[in-house]
Amino acid sequence: MLLTVEMAVQDKATIEAFEAAVVELDEVVHCLRLFGQPDYLLWVAVPDLETYERF
């Protein structure tokens, strides 16, 4: 899955917390921070839709 993420709050603490949380998610195989919208692109690898919905 390719997900787009738009941050409602974009202060330094929020961005750092988000990035730290993403690193801990085994399902996220790649993350790109963008400038503009969306703020991030995440590549998420899951075996099926049910797993994605839990993610």
N, C-alpha and C positions, 0 to 999 in steps of 0.2 A: 504494500500500500504506500502511496505517496500522500502525505498529509501536509496541509498548510496550517500554520499557526500565526495568529495575530494577537499580539500582546495588548491587553487593555491598559496596563501600567508599564511604562518603559523606563523606570528609573534603574540605576545601576544595581541596587540590591535585588530587585525583582528579576532582572535579566540573569544575574549570577545564580540566583536560586533556581530559576528555570533550567539553566544549562547544567547545573549540578544534578538536578533531578533527572534530566534526560540521560545523562551519562550512566545512571544507575539502572536504566530500563534495558533489559536484554533484548527486547523486541526492536528497539531502535538500532538500526545498523548503520545509519548515516544521518547527520544533521548539518544543515547549512544555515547560517545566519545571513539574512539578506538586508538590504537597505531599501526601505519602501515597504509596500505591502505585497505579499505577506511578509511577516518578520522572520519566519523560519520555514524551511522545508525539511520534513522528516521522512526517511525511508523506514518503514516498519515491516518487519518480516514475521508473519503469523501463518499458521497452517490453514485457517479457515475463518469464516465470518463470525462464528460464535466466539472464537478466541479474540478476534479483533474487537468485538463489542465489549468483552470483559476488559480488554486493554484500555 
